[in-house]
Amino acid sequence: MSEDGKVNVLLVDDQPAKLLSYEVMLEPLGENLIKASSAKEALEYLLKTDIAVVLVDVCMPELDGFELAAMIREHPRFQKTAIIFISAINLSEMDYMRGYSAGAVDYVPVPVIADVLRAKVRVFAELYRKTRELEQWNRDLEQRIRERTSALEASTQRLLQSERGRSLALAAGHMGSWEYDVIGNCWFWDEGHCRIFGIEADAAKPHSFAPSVELIRSFFDENDWKTLNDAAAELTPQDSTFQREVSVVRPDGHLRSCIVSAAASFDSTGKIIRVDGVTLDITERKEAANRQTLLAREVDHRARNALAIVQAIVRLGRADNTRDYIAGVEGRIRALAQTHELLSQSRWQGADILRLVNEEISPYRTRGATRIAVAGPSVILPPDKSQTIALALHELATNAAKYGALSNADGEVSIRWEIHNGRLSLRWTELNGPKITEPKHRGFGMKIITASVAQQSGGEVRFDWQPGGLICTISLAYGETTGAKEPPKVMPDHLKLVPPVSPRPRIFLAEDEALVGMLVRDFLEEIGCSVTGPVSDLSEALQSAKSGAFDAAVLDVNLGGTYAYPLADELQAQGVPFVFLTGYAQDSLDERFNGIPILRKPIERDALETALETALASASRETALRLRH
C-alpha cells in the first residue's frame, strides 16, 4: 500500500485490448493498476510489489490462470492475496472447483459488466486495506508495549544503578552521610563523613562517631555556620530539603570545599524530628575546573601569540615579486609549525636540537647527508630558544639556497654546536659556494636572526662574510655556568635609549616575541614615534624604564614567562602612561590595571595608535601628543 493509501491491483491477460478495457473499467476506483501480459511478467511484479488483488484471465498461453494461481498460492507471501478469474468460456462445476482449489476467490464471466467488476475489486481492495491497517495497528500496539516494558525495565535498572552508585560514592570517600536526632539532640557521622572532615573513625562501627555541636561548629567559619543554621531554620513540611556549598577547615588546617544536602522528617504536628544528610567533597572538582580555566586561558594566549607572529611575518616580509614573497612567508610559517610540532610532542617541555636542525635542513639535502654535515651533543632546548634556533636556521638555509653554498653543485654546509660554560654555541659554515661579499644593508632574514637572538638573555650573533661562504655563530645562555662570568651585555643599536630631547613622542616597547616586537616597532615608527626597544627581559626593561625618559610605553603583559606588573608599577610611579599587549583575556589581568588600555594580539596599527592617544590623553590632557603627521 502506497503512502497515499492506494493499493496495487495486478491485471494479467495476454491480449493488450482486454488489459486496456479492464484498466478503463477499474480506473474510477482510484487504485494503482499494474498490467502484465504473461504469467511470467505477473510473477515478477508479485515478487517486487505488494499486490492486493490479482485479476487474471483463465485462458493464456504458456501458463493458464489456474496454473498461475497455484504458483501464487505456493509462495508464503501471497497465500491470502485475492485472485479473481475472468473467463470467456463456459466453465463446468469441476472448473469452478479447480479454480477455487487453486486459490481463486471469485469469477467474472465474459462479457464483463463494468459495475460488477468494480464492485468485486473494490470489496477485495478495501478488505486488503483494512487488513493492512489492522496489522499496522497491531504492530504499533506491540511497539508501544515493548517501549513501555523497556521503559519500566530501564527505570528499574536505573533505580538499582542509582542505589549501587550511591553506595559506591559513599565508599569511595567523596561523600559522607550524617544524621541528626532532633528529639535526642544527637549527631551521628559515618566513616566517609569523618574522612571528609579529617577525623579518624572506627571502620567497624561506621555510625559510632557522635560529635558534639561545639566540635561541628569548629569546622566552619562564622558565615558558613550561619548559612547552615539559616537553611535549617527555613525547613518546613512543604519544603523539607536544602543544599548549600560551604568550606570545611580540617584540624590540620587544610581547606575542603563541600556541598551539604539535608532532608528533614516531620511529625503529625509539623515539628522536625529528624534530619538526614549527605556531604559531598567537591575540592578536587573545583581545583580541576580552575585548572581547566587556566589551561583554556593559556591556550588562548599561545594561539593569539602565534597569530601575532604570523601577522608579523606577513607584514614585515619583503621580496622582489609576489612569488618570492609567498614562498618566504610560507617557509617561515612552516619553520615555526615544525618547531611547534616538536614542542607539542614534548608537552612544551623542550625540543631536541638534533631533530630541530634535521627538520629545518631536510628540504635542502638533495645529495644526501654528505652535502650538509650536522654534529653536536644531545641538547633539549626550551621553547623560546627552540623557536629562535628554528627561525635562524630557516633564514640561513633559505639564504644559502638562493645566494650561498646551497645554490651551486659544489657547495657544502656544516652545522655544529657545543655546550661550554653554560652557553650553547651553534656555528653555521658554508664552503665552496659562489663568491660573496658582505651586504650593504641588512635584509629581513638578518633582522629576524638578530632580533630573535638578541631577545634571549645573553644572546649573541655574529656574521662573518668569507669569500667562500657565510659563517654565522649564534651563542645563547644554556643551563648553569661553571664559574665563568657572563660578558657584559652591549645594548644593540636599536635598543639605545631615546634621548630626552626629541620632537617625536618617545615610546618604550617591551615585547618578548622577536617578530611581534619588530612589527609593533614598525607600527610605532609609522605613526611618528621614536622607539626604545623592543626589550624582552623584565629586569632589562625595568633598568631601561628607570634610566630613560619616555612619553608612553607599550608593554607585553607576559615577558619571558613573567608578568610585567613590576614594570607597569614603575611606569605608573613615574607618571608614564602605557598600553598593554596580551594574548590573554582582559579579565585575567590584575585589577590594579583595570583603567589601562589593552590590545589583544594580533593587533592593528590603528588600534595601537588610538590606544596610545587614549593613554596619553588620560595621563595629561595638556601634554597629549598627536601621533599622526
N, C-alpha and C positions, 0 to 999 in steps of 0.2 A: 504494500500500500504506500502510495507516494505521500509527500508531505502535505499536499492539498486535499488528502482524503480519497482520491480516486483509486480504484482497484484496476488490475490488469485483466482483460478478457482476451483469450487467445482464440483466433478464428483459423481453423485448419480446413483447407479444401484445395484440391489440385486444379480447380478451374478458377482463373482470375475473376471472371464475371460474377461467379457466385460470391467470392470473397468481397467484391465491391458491393454487391447487393446486401450482404449481411452487415457490412460497415455502415451503409446508408440507413438500414433499419435500426441499428443499435446506437447510432450517433447521438440521438436525443437523450440517452441515459447519462451522457457526460463522463463516461469511464474511459480508461486508456485501452484502445483497441489495437491488438497486435495481430498481424496477418502472417500465416505460414502456408506455403504452397505444397508442403510434403510432410510426411510423418517425421523424417529426419530433421527438417528445419524446426518443426514443432518441439521435438525433444531438446534441441539446442536452446530454444527460448526458455523452456521449462527449467533447464539446468542453470540458466543465468538470471532468471527473473522469477519473482513470486507471482503466481497466476491464481486468480480467484475462480474463474470459470473457463472451461475449455469447450468450445463449440466445434464439433468435428463431424465431417462427412463420413458416412459409413463406407461408401464405395470409393476407394482411392487405390492407385497403382502402388506397387512395392508392398506397403503395409496398409491394410484396410483399417477402418475405425475401430473394429473390435480388437485387433492386434495392438494398435497404438494405445487404446485404453488399458489393455492388460499390462503393457510395458510401463505405463504411467503409474498404475497402481502398485507395481512391484517396488517402486522407489519409496523409501520411508517418508520422504518429504511430501509426496503427492497422494498419500493414501486417503486423504479426506478432501481432495480437490474435486469440485463439481464438474462432471463431464456430461454434456448434452449432445446426443446424436441427432443428426439431420439425415433423413433417408428419403430418396426419390423413388424407392421401390417398395412394393408391399412386403411387409415383414410378417413372418409367421410367429406363432406363440413361442416357438423354440428360439427364433431370432431375438425376440424380446428378452427371453430368459438369458440367452447368451450375452446380450448387451449389458443387462443388469449384473450378471456374474462378472463381466469384465470391468465393471466399475461405473457404468452409466447411472445417472440419477434421473434422466428424463429423455424423452424422444420428441422430436418435432418433425412432422411429416411435410412432404412437399405436395402442393405449393405451400410455401411458408407464409403464414399470416404475420405481418409485422408486429401487430399489437400483442399477439400471443408470444412471439419470440422475445419481445422486450420484457413482457411480464415475467416469463420464466427466468431470463437472465438477471432481471432486477432482483427477484427473490433471492437467487443464489449469491449475487454480488453483495446484497445487503447482509445476508447471513454471514458471508465471509468477513465483511467489515465489522459486524458486531462481535464475531468470534475473535477477531484480532484485537478489538478494543478491550474485550474481556480479558484476553491474555495479557494485554499491556497493564490493565488494572491489577491483575494478579501479580505481575512482575513488580509493579510499583509497591503493592502491599507487602510483598515479600522483601523488597529492598528496604522499606521503612521498618519492617520488623527486624531485619538484620542490623540496620543502623541503630535502632533503639536498643537492641540486645548488645550491640557493640559498645554503644554509649554507656549502658549500665555496667558492662564488664570493665570498660575503661575507667568509669567512675570508681568502681570498687577497687580496681588496681591502683588508681591514684591515691585512694584513701590508705591502702596498705603501704604504698611507697611513701606517702606523707608521714605515716607513723614511723616507718623504718628510718626515713630521713631525719625526723626529729630525734630519734634515739641516737643515730649516728652523729648528728650535730652536737648533741649534748656530750656524747662520749668523746668526741674529738677535742673538747676543751674550749671551743669557741663560744659555747653557750652554757649557761648555768641556770638552774631553776631554784626558786625560793618560795617560801610560804610564810604567811603572817596570820596567826590565830588571834583575831581581834579580842575575842572573849577572854582567852587566857593570856593575852599580851605576850605571845611567844613567837620568835622568829626561828626559821629552820632553813639552812642552806645546804645544797647538795655539793658534791665534790667539785663539779665543774664551776659552780659559782665561787667556791673558795679559791679555786685556781685563778680565776679572773682577778680576784681581789688580792692575790698574793699571799693567801693563808694556807698553811698545811692542814689537811683534813684527813680523817681516818677513812680510807677507802672501803674498809669492811662495813662501815656504818655511814652510808652516804648522806643521811639526813640527821646525823647526830650532832652537827655543829649548830649551836643555838647562840648567835651573837646577841649582845645587848644593844639597846638603842644608842648608847654612847659610843660603842665601837663602830656601829654602822655610820653614825654621824661623822666620825673621824676620817672617813674615806672621801668625803665631799667637801668642796668649798661652800661658802655661805650661799652663793647664788644658786648652785645646783641643788643644794639641800632644800632651799625654799621652793625651787621649781618642782621637786618631787612631792613635797608636802602640799603645795597648792593643787597639784594634779590629783592627789589622793582625796583632798577635801571636796573636789568637784564631782566625785563618783556618785552616781545615782542608779536606781534600778533600770532606768531607761538608757543611761549612758554609763555602763559599768566597766569600761576599759579605758586605758590611756597608754601612751607611748611617748617617751621623752629621751632625748640624747643628752648625756652628761659625761663628765670627766671623773675618773676614779684615780685617786692618788694612793698607790700601794704603800705598805710600810717601808719599803726600801726606797721610796721616793719616785719610782717610775710612774709615769702618767699613762693611763689607758683611756681610750675613747669607747664609750659603751652606749647601747640603746636599751633602756629599761622599759619592758612592757608588762602590764598588770591587768588582771581581770578580777573584779570583786563579786562576792556572793552575798545575797541579802536574805534576811528572814521575812516572814509574812508581814511584818510591820514596816519593812523598808529600811531596817537597820543593818549595817555591814557586819557580817560575822566572820568573814574570811577573805583574804586576798592572796591569789596565786600569781606568780610572775616568772618571767624569763629575762635574763640579762644577756645581751649579745655583745661580745667584744669585737668592735669594728676598727681597732687600731691599725691592723695590717691593711685593711681595705682603704682607710683614709690615707695611709702612707703610700699605698700603690697608686691611688688617684693623684696624689701630689707628685709622685714620680712620673706618672703619665703626663700630667700637665707640664712638668719641667721638660720631659722628652719632646713633647709637641712643640714647646717654645723653642727648644734647641734646634729641632728640625727646621722650623720656620726661619730661624736665624741663619742656619747654614744655607738653606735654599736661597734666601734673599742675598746673602753674600755671594753665592755662586752666580746669581743673576747679575749682581753688580759687577763682578769680574768679567762676565761675558759682555755686559754693556761697555765696559772699559775697552775690551779687546776690539769690539766692533767700532767704537767711536775713535779710538786712538790709532788704529791701524792705518798704514799708508802703503800705496802701491802705485805703479805707473799705469795700470789698467785694471778693469773690473775683474778679469780672470785671476790676476795675481792677488788682488785684494781678497777675493773669495777664498782662494787657496790658503792665504796667510791666516785668515780668520778661522777657517776650518781646522787648520793644523794646530793652532794654539788651543782651540777648544778641545781638540782631540787629545792633546798632551795633558790638559787638566783632567779630562774624563778618564784617561788611563791611570793617572795618579789617584783619582778619586776611587776607582775600582780597587786598586791595591789597598788603599786605606780602608775601604769598606770591608774587604776580606779580613782585615785585622781588627775590625770594630774600631777603627780610627785610633789604634794604638801606635801605628807607625808602618813604614814601608821599607822593604829590603832594598838597599841601594842597587844591588846587582840586578834584581828584577826590574827596577825602575830604569836603569841605564839600558838594559836589553829591550825593554818595551819602546823606549824613545828612538833607538837607532835601528830597530828591526826593518823599517821600510827602506833603509839605505844599504843593507847588506846584500848587494846584488852579486857579489863574488864570494859569498860565504863569509866565514869568520876571519879570514886572513886579511881582508881589507880594513876592517875595524877591529882593533885589539882592545880588549877590556880586561882590566886586572885590578884587584883590590880586596881588602878583607871584608868579611860579612859585617854589615853595619845596618842597624834598624834606625831609620830617620824618623823623627817626629813629624806630624802632619805639616806644620808650617815649613820646615826645611825640605820635606819631600816635594811640595809644590814649587819651592824656589829652585831646586835642582832640576825638576822636570821642565819648567819653563826655560831655564838656561840651556839645558841640553837640546831642547827643541829648536831654540833660536840658533844655537851653534851649528846643529846639523843642517837646518834649512839654509843657513848662510854658506856652509861648506858645499852643499849640493848645487847652489847657484853660482858661487864665485870661487870656492876653495878647493880643497883636496878631493872632495867627492864629485867635482864637476868634470874630471877627466879620467882616463883609464888607468893611470899610474898612481894616482893619489892614494894616501893611506891616512888613517886617523887612529890615534892612540888615546884611550881614556883610562886614566889611572887615578886611584885615590888612596889615601892613607890617614891614619889617626895618630896624632902626636901631640902630647902636652894639652890634651883637652880640646884639640882643634881638628876638624875634618878638612883636608886639603884635596881638592879634585882638580886634576890637570888635563886639559884638552889640548892635544898636539896634532897639528896637520903637517904631513910630509909629502914631498914630490907633487905638490899641487901647482897650479899656474902662479906665475909671479904676481905678488900682491904688494900694495903699499897701504900705509895707514890712512883711513878715510879722513877727509877734512871735516866732515860733520858726522855726529853720531846718529845712526839710523834708529828706527823704532825698536829693532831687536836688541841693540846695545843698551838702549834706555831701559827696556824691560829687565835685562840681566842686571844692570847696575842698580836699578830701583829695588828689584826683588832681593838681591843680596844685601844691599845697604840697610834694608828694613830689619834684617836679622841682627841680633845683638852681637857685636864684634865681627860682622860680616865684611869681607873684603873681596874685590875682584880686580884682576889685572889683565890687560890685553897687550900682547907682545906681537907686533906685526912683522914677522920674519919673511924674507923673500920667498921661502919655500912653503910658507903657510902660517896660519894664526896659531899662537899659543895663548890659551886662556887659563888662568888659575883662579879658582874660587876657593875661598877659605871661610869656614863657618865655625863658630863655637860648638863643641860637642862634648857632653859628659863633663867630668870633673878634671880640673887641671892638676898637674903633678908638681906644683910649686912655681912654675914659670908664671910670671906676671903678664897679664894681657897688655899688649902695646897700647899706648894712649890712642884713643879713637879720634880721628880727624874728621870733623864735620864736613861732608861733601859740600860743593859749591851751592847746590840747590837747597841746602839746609842752613846756610848762613843767616844769622838773624837780620831782620829787616831794620835798617837804620830808623831812628825815631823821626827823622825829617823826611817825609815822603808826601808828595801831592796826592797819592792814591791811598785808598783805605788799606790799612795793614792788617792782614788776616793770618792768624796762626792755625795750621792744619795738623791734626793728629789722626792718623789712619794707619792700621797695621797691614792692610792688604795693598801690596805694591801697585797693582794695576788700578785699583779703585782710587788710591791716593793720587796717581798720575792723572786720572780722569777728573777728580774733584779740583786738583790744582789747575788743570786746563780750564775748567768751568770758571773758577775764580779769576783767572787772568783774563778770560774772555769778557767778563763783566767789569773789568777795570781795577782789579785788586792787586796789591803787592803781597806775595805769599811767602810765609816761612813754613817749610815742611815739604812733604809730609814727614812727621815723626811717628815711628811705630812703637817705641818703647815708653812705658809710663814714666819711668824715672827720668829719661831724657826729656820727655815732654814737660815734666814738672820743672826741670832745670831751665829749659828754654822759656817757659811761661814766666818764671821768676826773673830772668835776666833780660827779657825782651820787652819792647813797648808795642802794644797792639791795639787796634781799634775794635777787633772782634776775633772770634775763634770758631772753628768748625771741628767738632770732636766726635770720633767714633766712640760709642758707649763702651765697647769691649776692645781693649788694646792688649793683644797678645795673651788673651785668656783672662785678663784682669779688668774689672770695671774701672772706668776713667773718672769715678766720682771724686777722688782726691784732686785731680787736675781741675775738675769743674769747681770744687770748693775754692781752690787757689785763684781761679779766674774771677769768681764772684767776690772774693776778698779784695781783689784789685779793681773791681768795678768794670771788668771787661765782659761785655755781653757775648754769648756764644750760642751755637746751634748744635744739636745732637744729630749724629747719623747712627742708624741702628738697623739690624736685621731682625730685632726682637719686636714684639708687640708693644704699643705705647704703654699699656697698663702694667708692664713688667718693670718699668723704671722706678727709681727711688722717688717717693712722694715729695722729697725736698725740691725736686726739679720739675714740678707739675707745670710751672709757667714758662718753661724753656721750649722754644720751637723745636720740633722733632721731625726729621725727614727719614722715612723708611726706604731702605735700599731695594731696588736700584733707584737712583734719584734723577731728577731732571734739572737742567740748568735754571730754567725759570723759577722752579720751586725753591732752589737754593738761593737765588737772588732775592726772592720775596721773603724767605725766612731770615736772611741776613738783614734786610731792611727793617723787618719787624723787630729783630733783636736790638739793632742799633737805635731804633726809634723808642723802644721801651726803656732802654738804658738812659738815653738823654735825647730829648726832642731837639735841643739846640745843636747838638753835635752830630746828629744823624747825617750820614753822607749819602749822596746819590751814587749808586753803584753803576748805573748805565750811562755811558758817554753819549 
